[in-house]
Amino acid sequence: MAAATESSLVLVTGATGFIASHIVKQLQEDGYQVRGTVRSLQDEEKVKRLNELCPEAEHKLEIVEADLTKPESWEAAVKDVKNVIHVASPFPAQSPKDENEIVQPAVEGTQAVLKACVQAKSVKRVVITSSCVAVGWGPAALAADPNKVFTEEDWTDPEKLDAYGKSKTLAEKAAWDYVKELPDEDKIELAVINPAYVMGPVINGSQCTSLEIVKRLLEREKPFCAKLNFAVVDVRDVAAAHIKAMTLEEAAGKRHLIVNQNIWMKEIAQILAKEFKPQGYNVPTANCPNPILWMTSLFDRTIKMILPNIGKVYKFDNSRMKDVLGITPKEIKETLIDMAYSLIEVGLVKKTKKYKGPNAGTEGEEEEKKDEEEKKEGEDEKPKENGDVKEGGEEDDLKKEETKEDQKIEDVKDEEKKEEKEPEEKSEEKKEEKPAEEKADEGSTEEKKE
C-alpha cells in the first residue's frame, strides 16, 4: 500500500459499516488522516467502536454526520478532502415492499456526494463501492451461457434485478454519467470497486446482511444448506482494493471486480463444522431438497429472496484485481474461520460451554479428536451430493422440517380449499354409515368424475 502524505485527508462514507470500518482501519494504519461519516453522532456505541479501530493511529479519526437522504449534509463532510471513498448504501436482509425505499437513497445519495465533491474543489478522486451484482447477476444474465465468466465490461439489466441489485446498478450508472458530463474545469476522477459476496472478520460489532450465512449456520437456524453458490471475497481484501483504487493512476476511470473463488453453501458449512463442532456448534451440512426450500420461502422472505439463484453459479474474472491492484486474495478457509470467530467474540453468535476461542491453541486437541471419532462412528464424513444426509440427526431434522412446512402450506391454502373440504368431510361421514354396496357405487362415481 502506498504511504500517506501529511496533507492527504480521506473521507469514508458510512464509516460504521462492515466494509467501511475495515477501510478506515487500514487507512489509519497506513498513516492517512481519515474523516468518517455516520448518520447520527448520537449512536455512541458505533462512534466508540470507530474510535477504537486503530488506537495507535498517527492521526485521530474525525467523525461527522452526513445522510444520503440529506444532500445539504455533504458540503461540510467533503471540505478540504483530497480523496473520497463512498461506501454508504442501503443493504436489506429482506426484499422491501417498495423498492424505492433503497433504490432512491442509493442513486440520489451517490449523486449528492459527487456534487459536493465537485463543489469542494479539493477532491481529486472518488472511489465508489458498487457490486458484482451490477456486472452480472440474475437468471437472465446466464440465459445465453450458463458458464459465462463476467468481466468489468459487462452490465446487468437493472430491470431484471431485485431492489438491492437495482439500487447498486443504478447508483453506479448514475456516478459514471455524472462524472462524464462534468465540464473540464470541474472534472474529478472516478474508480469503482465491484466486490462479490463479502465475508471475513467483523470489527464494527454490528449485524448486517453479509453476516447472515455464517451466522445462520453456526446457530443452526435450519437443519440444512440451500443449494446456493457464492463468489466470495475477504472483507480485508476489499478494503485494500479500495485504497489501491484511490492511489494507483491506472485505476482511474475503471471498474474492478474483487472476488476470490466460488464455493457452495454446503462447502462453507463443512469448513465451519470441522472447526466449530468440537466447540459445541451443530453446523448443518446436508443439502436441502428444493421442495422444502420452496415451502419455507412462503413464510421466510429471506429464503424467498434467494430462490431465483438456487443452483446458479456466477463466475467473475479477478485478473484486474490481481494484475492492476496487486491484491492476492486470502484463503477462503481463513476468511470463513476468522468471520465465525469474530461473530462469536462480538456477541452476534452466543458462546457455547465448549467454546475455546480463536487463541485456544492445541490444548485438548487429542481429547477433541476422540470425541469426534465417537460421535462420527459409523457415519460418512463426506455427505453425498443431491442432498443425501449422512450427518447424525439431520435426516430426522429434515423430515420434521418437511412435516412442519407441509402443515404451514395446508394452513395457507385452507381458506381457498374450505368450500371443497366441507363437502368432502360430509361425504366421509356418510361413507361410514353406508353398506359396502353403496360404498362400491360411490367408488365407481368417483372414478367417473376423475
C-alpha positions as CSV (number, residue, x, y, z in Angstrom):
1,M,0.0,0.0,0.0
2,A,1.2,3.5,-0.8
3,A,2.4,5.6,2.1
4,A,0.2,8.5,3.0
5,T,1.4,12.1,2.8
6,E,0.7,14.6,5.7
7,S,-1.7,16.6,3.6
8,S,-3.9,13.7,2.5
9,L,-7.3,13.7,4.0
10,V,-9.6,10.8,3.0
11,L,-13.4,10.8,3.6
12,V,-15.0,7.4,4.1
13,T,-18.8,7.5,3.9
14,G,-20.9,5.1,6.0
15,A,-17.8,4.5,8.2
16,T,-19.5,2.2,10.7
17,G,-20.4,-0.4,8.0
18,F,-18.9,-3.8,7.6
19,I,-16.6,-2.9,4.7
20,A,-16.1,0.8,5.6
21,S,-14.8,0.0,9.1
22,H,-12.0,-2.1,7.6
23,I,-11.2,0.7,5.1
24,V,-11.0,3.2,7.9
25,K,-8.7,0.9,10.0
26,Q,-6.4,0.2,7.0
27,L,-6.2,3.9,6.1
28,Q,-5.3,4.8,9.7
29,E,-2.7,2.0,9.9
30,D,-1.2,3.4,6.7
31,G,-0.8,6.9,8.2
32,Y,-3.7,8.6,6.4
33,Q,-5.8,11.4,8.0
34,V,-9.3,10.0,8.0
35,R,-12.7,11.5,8.3
36,G,-15.7,9.2,8.5
37,T,-19.4,9.9,8.2
38,V,-22.2,8.4,10.3
39,R,-25.9,9.0,10.1
40,S,-26.0,10.1,13.7
41,L,-23.4,11.1,16.3
42,Q,-25.9,10.1,19.0
43,D,-25.2,6.4,18.4
44,E,-22.5,6.4,21.0
45,E,-21.7,2.7,20.7
46,K,-20.9,2.8,17.0
47,V,-18.9,6.0,17.4
48,K,-16.9,4.4,20.2
49,R,-16.1,1.3,18.1
50,L,-14.9,3.6,15.3
51,N,-12.5,5.4,17.6
52,E,-11.1,2.1,18.8
53,L,-10.3,0.6,15.4
54,C,-6.7,1.9,15.4
55,P,-5.7,3.2,18.9
56,E,-2.1,3.8,17.7
57,A,-3.1,5.9,14.7
58,E,-0.9,8.8,13.8
59,H,-4.0,11.0,13.2
60,K,-7.1,10.9,15.3
61,L,-10.2,9.8,13.4
62,E,-12.6,12.6,12.7
63,I,-16.3,11.6,12.7
64,V,-19.0,13.8,11.2
65,E,-22.7,13.4,10.4
66,A,-24.0,13.0,6.9
67,D,-27.0,11.3,5.5
68,L,-27.7,10.0,1.9
69,T,-31.2,11.4,2.2
70,K,-29.9,14.9,3.1
71,P,-27.9,16.4,0.2
72,E,-27.1,19.5,2.2
73,S,-25.2,17.4,4.8
74,W,-22.3,16.6,2.4
75,E,-20.9,20.0,1.9
76,A,-19.2,20.1,5.3
77,A,-18.3,16.4,5.1
78,V,-16.1,16.8,2.0
79,K,-14.5,20.2,2.9
80,D,-10.7,20.1,2.4
81,V,-10.8,16.4,1.4
82,K,-8.4,15.1,-1.2
83,N,-10.0,11.6,-1.8
84,V,-13.4,10.2,-1.1
85,I,-14.3,6.5,-0.6
86,H,-18.0,6.3,-0.9
87,V,-19.2,3.1,0.7
88,A,-22.6,4.1,2.3
89,S,-25.5,2.3,0.7
90,P,-28.7,0.6,1.8
91,F,-28.3,-3.2,2.1
92,P,-31.5,-5.0,3.2
93,A,-31.7,-8.5,4.7
94,Q,-35.1,-8.9,3.0
95,S,-36.7,-7.6,-0.2
96,P,-38.5,-4.4,0.7
97,K,-42.2,-4.0,-0.2
98,D,-41.3,-0.8,-2.1
99,E,-38.0,-1.0,-4.0
100,N,-37.7,2.8,-3.9
101,E,-37.0,2.6,-0.2
102,I,-33.5,1.6,-1.1
103,V,-33.1,2.5,-4.8
104,Q,-33.9,6.2,-4.4
105,P,-31.5,6.8,-1.5
106,A,-28.7,4.9,-3.2
107,V,-29.0,6.8,-6.5
108,E,-29.7,10.3,-5.2
109,G,-27.3,9.9,-2.3
110,T,-24.4,9.0,-4.7
111,Q,-25.2,12.0,-6.8
112,A,-25.3,14.2,-3.7
113,V,-21.9,13.0,-2.7
114,L,-20.4,13.6,-6.1
115,K,-21.9,17.0,-6.4
116,A,-20.4,18.0,-3.0
117,C,-17.0,16.7,-4.2
118,V,-17.1,18.9,-7.3
119,Q,-18.1,22.0,-5.3
120,A,-15.4,21.4,-2.7
121,K,-12.7,22.0,-5.4
122,S,-10.2,19.9,-3.3
123,V,-11.3,16.4,-4.3
124,K,-9.1,14.6,-6.8
125,R,-10.6,11.1,-6.9
126,V,-13.8,9.3,-5.7
127,V,-13.8,5.6,-5.2
128,I,-17.3,4.1,-5.2
129,T,-18.3,0.7,-3.7
130,S,-20.6,-0.9,-6.2
131,S,-21.2,-4.7,-6.5
132,C,-20.6,-7.7,-8.8
133,V,-24.4,-7.7,-9.0
134,A,-24.1,-4.7,-11.3
135,V,-21.8,-6.7,-13.5
136,G,-23.6,-10.0,-14.0
137,W,-26.5,-11.3,-11.9
138,G,-29.9,-13.0,-12.1
139,P,-31.1,-16.0,-14.2
140,A,-31.4,-13.7,-17.2
141,A,-27.7,-13.0,-17.2
142,L,-26.9,-16.7,-17.6
143,A,-29.7,-17.4,-20.1
144,A,-27.4,-17.3,-23.1
145,D,-24.4,-19.0,-21.5
146,P,-24.6,-20.7,-18.1
147,N,-20.8,-20.9,-18.0
148,K,-20.1,-17.3,-18.7
149,V,-17.3,-15.6,-16.9
150,F,-18.3,-12.0,-16.3
151,T,-15.7,-9.1,-16.7
152,E,-15.8,-5.4,-15.9
153,E,-17.1,-4.8,-19.4
154,D,-20.4,-6.5,-18.5
155,W,-23.5,-4.8,-17.1
156,T,-26.6,-6.3,-15.6
157,D,-30.0,-5.1,-16.8
158,P,-31.4,-3.3,-13.6
159,E,-35.0,-4.1,-14.6
160,K,-34.3,-7.8,-14.1
161,L,-32.8,-7.4,-10.6
162,D,-34.3,-7.3,-7.1
163,A,-34.4,-4.0,-5.2
164,Y,-30.8,-4.3,-3.8
165,G,-29.3,-5.2,-7.2
166,K,-31.2,-2.5,-8.9
167,S,-30.0,0.1,-6.3
168,K,-26.4,-0.8,-6.8
169,T,-26.5,-0.9,-10.6
170,L,-28.4,2.4,-11.0
171,A,-26.2,4.1,-8.4
172,E,-23.1,3.1,-10.2
173,K,-24.5,4.1,-13.6
174,A,-25.6,7.5,-12.2
175,A,-22.0,8.0,-10.9
176,W,-20.4,7.3,-14.3
177,D,-22.9,9.5,-16.1
178,Y,-22.5,12.4,-13.7
179,V,-18.7,12.4,-13.9
180,K,-18.8,12.0,-17.7
181,E,-20.9,15.1,-18.1
182,L,-18.8,17.4,-15.9
183,P,-17.1,20.3,-17.7
184,D,-13.3,20.2,-17.9
185,E,-12.8,22.7,-15.1
186,D,-14.9,20.6,-12.7
187,K,-13.5,17.2,-13.6
188,I,-12.8,14.6,-10.9
189,E,-11.5,11.1,-11.2
190,L,-13.8,8.1,-10.6
191,A,-12.9,4.5,-9.8
192,V,-15.3,1.7,-8.9
193,I,-15.0,-1.4,-6.8
194,N,-17.3,-4.3,-7.6
195,P,-16.9,-6.9,-4.8
196,A,-18.5,-10.3,-4.8
197,Y,-20.1,-11.7,-1.6
198,V,-18.0,-10.1,1.1
199,M,-17.1,-12.2,4.1
200,G,-14.5,-12.1,6.8
201,P,-14.0,-10.7,10.4
202,V,-16.5,-8.3,11.8
203,I,-14.8,-5.3,13.5
204,N,-17.7,-2.9,13.7
205,G,-19.7,-5.1,16.0
206,S,-22.9,-4.7,14.1
207,Q,-25.3,-7.0,12.3
208,C,-25.5,-6.8,8.5
209,T,-26.7,-8.9,5.6
210,S,-23.2,-10.1,4.7
211,L,-23.0,-12.0,8.0
212,E,-26.2,-13.9,7.6
213,I,-24.9,-17.2,6.0
214,V,-22.2,-17.9,8.6
215,K,-24.4,-16.7,11.5
216,R,-27.3,-19.0,10.4
217,L,-25.1,-22.0,10.0
218,L,-23.4,-21.5,13.4
219,E,-26.8,-21.1,15.0
220,R,-28.3,-24.0,13.0
221,E,-31.3,-21.8,12.1
222,K,-32.3,-24.5,9.6
223,P,-31.2,-28.2,9.6
224,F,-30.0,-27.9,6.0
225,C,-27.9,-26.0,3.5
226,A,-29.6,-24.4,0.5
227,K,-28.1,-25.3,-2.9
228,L,-26.5,-21.9,-3.2
229,N,-23.2,-21.0,-4.8
230,F,-21.3,-17.9,-3.8
231,A,-18.5,-15.9,-5.4
232,V,-16.7,-15.0,-2.1
233,V,-14.1,-12.4,-1.2
234,D,-12.5,-11.4,2.1
235,V,-13.5,-8.0,3.5
236,R,-9.8,-7.2,4.2
237,D,-9.0,-7.7,0.5
238,V,-12.0,-5.5,-0.4
239,A,-10.8,-2.7,1.9
240,A,-7.2,-3.0,0.5
241,A,-8.7,-2.8,-3.1
242,H,-10.4,0.5,-2.3
243,I,-7.2,2.1,-1.1
244,K,-5.3,0.8,-4.1
245,A,-8.0,2.2,-6.4
246,M,-7.7,5.5,-4.6
247,T,-3.9,5.7,-5.1
248,L,-3.0,4.0,-8.4
249,E,-3.0,6.1,-11.6
250,E,-4.2,3.1,-13.7
251,A,-7.3,2.6,-11.5
252,A,-8.9,5.9,-12.5
253,G,-11.8,5.6,-14.9
254,K,-12.1,1.8,-14.4
255,R,-14.3,-0.8,-12.7
256,H,-12.6,-3.5,-10.6
257,L,-14.1,-6.9,-9.8
258,I,-13.0,-8.0,-6.4
259,V,-13.5,-11.8,-6.0
260,N,-11.6,-14.8,-4.7
261,Q,-13.4,-18.0,-5.6
262,N,-16.8,-19.8,-5.9
263,I,-18.0,-22.0,-3.1
264,W,-21.2,-23.9,-2.3
265,M,-23.0,-23.2,0.9
266,K,-22.6,-26.9,1.8
267,E,-18.8,-26.5,1.4
268,I,-18.9,-23.4,3.7
269,A,-20.8,-25.4,6.3
270,Q,-18.2,-28.3,6.1
271,I,-15.4,-25.9,6.8
272,L,-17.2,-24.3,9.7
273,A,-18.3,-27.8,11.0
274,K,-14.7,-29.1,11.2
275,E,-13.6,-26.1,13.3
276,F,-16.7,-25.4,15.4
277,K,-18.5,-28.8,16.0
278,P,-15.9,-29.7,18.7
279,Q,-16.7,-26.4,20.3
280,G,-20.4,-27.1,20.6
281,Y,-21.8,-25.6,17.3
282,N,-24.0,-28.1,15.5
283,V,-23.4,-26.8,12.0
284,P,-25.8,-28.4,9.4
285,T,-24.0,-29.9,6.3
286,A,-26.9,-31.6,4.5
287,N,-28.2,-30.2,1.2
288,C,-31.8,-29.1,1.4
289,P,-34.3,-30.7,-1.0
290,N,-35.8,-28.0,-3.3
291,P,-39.5,-28.7,-2.3
292,I,-38.7,-28.0,1.4
293,L,-36.8,-24.8,0.4
294,W,-39.8,-23.7,-1.7
295,M,-42.2,-24.3,1.1
296,T,-40.0,-22.5,3.6
297,S,-39.9,-19.5,1.3
298,L,-43.6,-19.0,1.7
299,F,-43.0,-17.9,5.3
300,D,-39.5,-16.6,5.2
301,R,-38.9,-13.6,3.0
302,T,-35.1,-14.1,3.2
303,I,-35.4,-17.5,1.7
304,K,-37.8,-16.2,-0.9
305,M,-35.2,-13.6,-1.9
306,I,-32.6,-16.3,-2.7
307,L,-34.9,-18.7,-4.6
308,P,-34.1,-17.4,-8.1
309,N,-30.4,-18.2,-7.6
310,I,-30.7,-21.8,-6.4
311,G,-28.2,-23.9,-8.3
312,K,-26.9,-20.9,-10.3
313,V,-23.1,-20.3,-10.5
314,Y,-21.9,-16.7,-11.2
315,K,-18.3,-16.6,-12.2
316,F,-16.2,-13.4,-12.3
317,D,-12.8,-12.6,-13.7
318,N,-10.5,-11.3,-11.0
319,S,-7.4,-10.7,-13.2
320,R,-7.7,-6.9,-12.8
321,M,-7.8,-7.2,-9.1
322,K,-4.6,-9.2,-9.1
323,D,-2.7,-7.6,-12.0
324,V,-3.6,-4.0,-11.6
325,L,-4.4,-3.5,-7.9
326,G,-1.9,-6.1,-6.8
327,I,-4.4,-7.9,-4.5
328,T,-3.7,-11.6,-3.7
329,P,-6.8,-12.9,-2.2
330,K,-6.8,-14.6,1.2
331,E,-7.5,-18.3,1.6
332,I,-11.3,-19.0,1.8
333,K,-10.8,-21.1,4.9
334,E,-9.1,-18.2,6.7
335,T,-11.9,-15.9,5.6
336,L,-14.7,-18.1,7.0
337,I,-13.0,-19.2,10.2
338,D,-12.0,-15.6,11.1
339,M,-15.5,-14.4,10.3
340,A,-17.1,-17.1,12.5
341,Y,-14.8,-16.4,15.5
342,S,-15.5,-12.6,15.2
343,L,-19.2,-13.2,15.2
344,I,-18.9,-15.1,18.5
345,E,-16.4,-12.7,20.1
346,V,-18.5,-9.6,19.4
347,G,-21.7,-11.4,20.7
348,L,-23.6,-11.7,17.5
349,V,-23.5,-15.5,18.0
350,K,-23.7,-17.0,21.5
351,K,-20.7,-18.8,23.1
352,T,-21.3,-22.4,23.9
353,K,-19.9,-24.2,27.0
354,K,-17.3,-25.9,24.9
355,Y,-16.2,-22.7,23.1
356,K,-12.4,-22.3,23.3
357,G,-11.9,-19.2,21.1
358,P,-9.6,-18.3,18.3
359,N,-6.5,-18.3,20.5
360,A,-7.2,-21.6,22.3
361,G,-4.1,-23.2,20.7
362,T,-3.7,-27.0,20.6
363,E,-4.8,-27.7,24.2
364,G,-7.2,-30.6,24.4
365,E,-6.8,-31.4,20.7
366,E,-6.4,-35.1,21.3
367,E,-9.5,-35.1,23.5
368,E,-11.5,-33.4,20.8
369,K,-10.3,-35.9,18.2
370,K,-11.5,-38.8,20.4
371,D,-14.9,-37.1,20.9
372,E,-15.2,-36.6,17.2
373,E,-14.4,-40.2,16.5
374,E,-17.0,-41.4,18.9
375,K,-19.7,-39.1,17.5
376,K,-18.9,-40.0,13.9
377,E,-18.6,-43.7,14.3
378,G,-20.5,-45.4,11.6
379,E,-21.1,-42.1,9.8
380,D,-19.8,-40.9,6.4
381,E,-17.8,-37.7,7.0
382,K,-18.3,-36.6,3.4
383,P,-22.1,-36.3,2.7
384,K,-23.0,-37.4,-0.8
385,E,-24.4,-34.9,-3.4
386,N,-28.0,-34.4,-4.2
387,G,-29.0,-33.9,-0.5
388,D,-28.1,-37.4,0.8
389,V,-27.9,-37.0,4.5
390,K,-25.1,-38.7,6.5
391,E,-24.7,-36.4,9.4
392,G,-26.2,-37.7,12.6
393,G,-29.7,-36.4,13.4
394,E,-30.0,-34.3,10.2
395,E,-32.2,-36.8,8.4
396,D,-34.7,-36.6,11.2
397,D,-34.5,-32.8,11.3
398,L,-35.2,-32.6,7.6
399,K,-38.2,-34.9,8.0
400,K,-39.5,-32.8,10.9
401,E,-38.9,-29.6,8.8
402,E,-40.8,-31.1,5.9
403,T,-43.7,-32.0,8.1
404,K,-43.8,-28.6,9.6
405,E,-43.7,-26.9,6.2
406,D,-46.4,-29.2,4.9
407,Q,-48.6,-28.2,7.7
408,K,-48.0,-24.5,7.0
409,I,-48.8,-25.0,3.4
410,E,-52.1,-26.6,4.4
411,D,-52.9,-23.7,6.7
412,V,-52.1,-21.1,4.0
413,K,-54.3,-22.9,1.5
414,D,-57.1,-23.7,4.0
415,E,-59.2,-20.7,3.1
416,E,-59.0,-21.4,-0.6
417,K,-59.9,-25.1,-0.2
418,K,-62.6,-24.6,2.5
419,E,-65.5,-25.0,0.2
420,E,-64.1,-28.1,-1.3
421,K,-63.2,-29.6,2.1
422,E,-66.6,-29.3,3.7
423,P,-68.4,-31.5,1.1
424,E,-65.6,-34.0,1.3
425,E,-65.8,-34.2,5.1
426,K,-69.6,-34.7,4.9
427,S,-69.1,-37.3,2.3
428,E,-66.6,-39.2,4.6
429,E,-69.1,-39.2,7.4
430,K,-71.8,-40.7,5.2
431,K,-69.4,-43.4,3.9
432,E,-69.0,-44.8,7.5
433,E,-72.8,-45.3,7.7
434,K,-73.4,-46.8,4.2
435,P,-73.2,-50.5,3.4
436,A,-70.4,-52.0,1.3
437,E,-72.5,-51.9,-1.9
438,E,-73.2,-48.2,-1.6
439,K,-69.5,-47.6,-0.9
440,A,-68.7,-49.5,-4.1
441,D,-71.1,-47.4,-6.0
442,E,-69.5,-44.2,-4.6
443,G,-66.1,-45.5,-5.7
444,S,-67.4,-46.0,-9.2
445,T,-68.9,-42.5,-9.2
446,E,-65.5,-41.0,-8.1
447,E,-63.8,-42.9,-10.8
448,K,-66.2,-41.5,-13.4
449,K,-65.6,-38.0,-12.1
450,E,-61.8,-38.4,-12.5
